[in-house]
Structure formats: C-alpha cells, structure tokens
Amino acid sequence: MTESEKIAFKNSLKLAGEHIIEQRIAAAKKLIDNAQEAANNEEKSSAGDKYETARAMNQLEKEMHSKQLAQQAKELAMLHQVITDVVYTKVVPGACIESGGVVFFIAAGLGKQTINEKLIIFLSPLAPLAKTLHHKKAGDLFSFNGKEVAIESVY
C-alpha cells in the first residue's frame, strides 16, 4: 500500500467511525424521546403507586439513554481530534496497526467493525490495549487474546 493509499484508508475509517457514532447518537435521542413520551402518556389510574412506578421507570430509562448520548458525543469529539492524514511509524492516536490479518485503528472505542470486507478493531486511545500499543512500532510484540502477536506494520 502506498503512502497516499494508507492515508485514504485511514480517512475512510475515520469517516466510517463518525457515521457509526452519529447513528448511535440518533438512536439514543430517539430512545430518550420515546421514554419521555411514555412518561407523558402514562395515565394516572386509581392505583397511584402503579402510575408513580411507571413514571419513575421511564425517568430512569431516559437518564440511562442520556448518559449513553453524552458518552457517544464525547467519543465523536475525540474522533474529530484524531489526525489521519499522516503516516505514522509508531502507534499514536490516528494510527493503524496491522497484525495477524487484523487492523487496529486507534481513534474511537467502537469495537470490531467490518469495513470494506476487512475486520477493523476500533480502539479508544484511552483503552488498555491502545495504551499497551502506544509508541510501539513494526516488529514489536504485544499480547492480544492471550497470545504474543507481532506488529506487522504501523501507518
């Protein structure tokens, strides 16, 4: 892969990551709206406890989805700061690491994703594995899934 192809690949990963996070944000907003609507539509019955319990449950659900929304917004902001138009020689945020047929992308904590028929593991720069990989270079070893694995390339 040429330098420009590596940069284009990383830029496409960043865009895919942004799209995934934006979808998660939209889903969280919809769930928050649904929980609020359910709380608003709860009719007060003669059994007041049932009404109060339902409202409390809807409020808890709304709070849970609000926390998820905040986390996704934070993840998106972190991803926006990642610089992908540089070919790195050491592992830093914005780097891709190829090892054993897997590509690790240090940018956002999105887990395993299949992009262009390739398995990509999106790691948050704050993730323990990303911290282990930090400043490693091609040829260095790291432990992954209980095995010592060699870094084939960093870019």
Secondary structure, DSSP 4 states (H G I P E B T S, - for coil): --HHHHHHHHHHHHHHHHHHHHHHHHHHHHHHHHHHHHHHHPPP-S-HHHHHHHHHHHHHHHHHHHHHHHHHHHHHHHHHH---SS--SB--TT-EEEETTEEEEET---EEEEETTEEEEEE-TTSHHHHHHTT-BTT-EEEETTEEEE--EE-
